[in-house]
Amino acid sequence: MEGRRNALLFTLCFFFFSLPSLSSLPAYQTLVPTSHSLPSASPTSFQPESEPVSESLIGSGSDSDSSITLNLDHIDALSTNRTPEELFSSRLQRDSRRVKSIATLAARIPRRNTTHAPRPGGFSSSVVSGLSQGSGEYFTRLGVGTPARYVYMVLDTGSDIVWLQCAPCRRCYSQSDPIFDPRKSRTYSTIPCSSPLCRRLDSAGCNTRRRTCLYQVSYGDGSFTVGDFATETLTFRRNRVKGVAVGCGHDNEGLFVGAAGLLGLGKGRLSFPGQTGRRFNQKFSYCLVDRSASSKPSSVVFGNAAVSRTAKFTPLLSNPKLDTFYYVELLGISVGGTRVPGVAASLFKLDPIGNGGVIIDSGTSVTRLVRPAYIAMRDAFRVGAKSLKRAPDYSLFDTCFDLSHQNEVKVPTVVLHFRGADVSLPATNYLIPVDTNGKFCFAFAGTMSGLSIIGNIQQQGFRVVYDLMGSRVGFAPRGCA
């Protein structure tokens, strides 16, 4: 009996000491308000294009990795003659539309079939993808076709389709570069209606005269793109990737802010990572810089080089009714070195039929938490920040401070506890400037939707690694160097 008691005591002690110690988390960290201000519309960081020297073919069977690194710029760089306050206000408006439409998509879409027969002659007008594409926040520059025509493309982890505007245009919105004309490309090839690629589209149509595949993507804010579904060569710096399935949009309308189209980075099979899995070993990562404090460019990496050795990983979860988004398990949140009692793992649970949960999203700016979790976290932060001078609310932010004339302040720490990965946020990732007069706000918000979203403000400075082969997402601090 004594031996069993000692064994049980040893087991309990081992379990207790193997748990991560929250008492080891610091309660406060320093924020230097004078070194952070609202970012302005700075010029893009892209260099002149050069001729490609390497190439690969999708589906060629090559398992060799050839990593590619691209600079990213914020979409504000394409907006000229606007003040920092105007740019920030527009960003929050885009953000609100995107969050609403992501929540609508996650709540309404039924379980997907593996294939969809194309509709002869056109589309059903009721098909709505749900995303507000005006909220694409980061873009890169890449070449389309042969010879390559370089255009700006928004990168979005919440979308699965690669598409761009194409001539001739029935309707096209204004973009920074000339519109791509597939008739001038030697590598453009339409996709037959009978092709498996065509059947992978959620909404496929068929041009009955040419027997070629048509695509349609409609977004929650009324934006849409419609056109031919084709294969084309994409050029990334000096690397050419052949046979990428792209939408060539001849009828496009909406809030697309100057870019030519979109490079979908979602989990679906028609996204760029989904199509180029063999070439890049189903791995990519990005690091988004704090534009208010850094002159370095943000970047995205495809291939094995995307995986940082310092990343802490959390498993990806599968949603049975929607394969686009990257779902993770959030277990809790600490504020000021202490686990917030009201933020329980059950509030973030993805249920068996695909409702609720937490996603990582590059196109959402401000992290949204289900309202009970947000209120508990916010209240804990207010208690820890009671020495700071409060300021009136701003837009969706209900916890703001007047930090004018402050050289530095102490603020409570914030740690997100994912399964297997504790992510400690820099102060600049949750207390951000909202005007040019020293007002800073707590950059989280509540949502009445059951879906929580980890946004790009909270991701700043981390290399966020998407390892689809390992079914995991990683966070590497100070990953933009």
Beta strands, then each sheet from edge to edge (+ up, - down):
strand 1: 28-31
strand 2: 54-57
strand 3: 68-74
strand 4: 119-120
strand 5: 138-144
strand 6: 149-156
strand 7: 162-165
strand 8: 189-190
strand 9: 204-207
strand 10: 212-218
strand 11: 224-236
strand 12: 239-253
strand 13: 261-264
strand 14: 283-287
strand 15: 298-302
strand 16: 312-315
strand 17: 326-328
strand 18: 330-335
strand 19: 338-339
strand 20: 358-360
strand 21: 367-370
strand 22: 390-391
strand 23: 400-402
strand 24: 409-412
strand 25: 414-418
strand 26: 421-425
strand 27: 431-433
strand 28: 439-442
strand 29: 444-447
strand 30: 452-454
strand 31: 463-467
strand 32: 472-476
sheet 1: 1+ 24-
sheet 2: 2+ 12+ 7+ 13- 6- 5+ 3- 15+ 14- 31+ 32- 16+
sheet 3: 2+ 12+ 11- 8+
sheet 4: 2+ 12+ 11- 10+ 9- 4-
sheet 5: 17+ 20- 30-
sheet 6: 19+ 18- 25+ 26-
sheet 7: 21+ 29+
sheet 8: 22+ 23- 28+ 27-
end
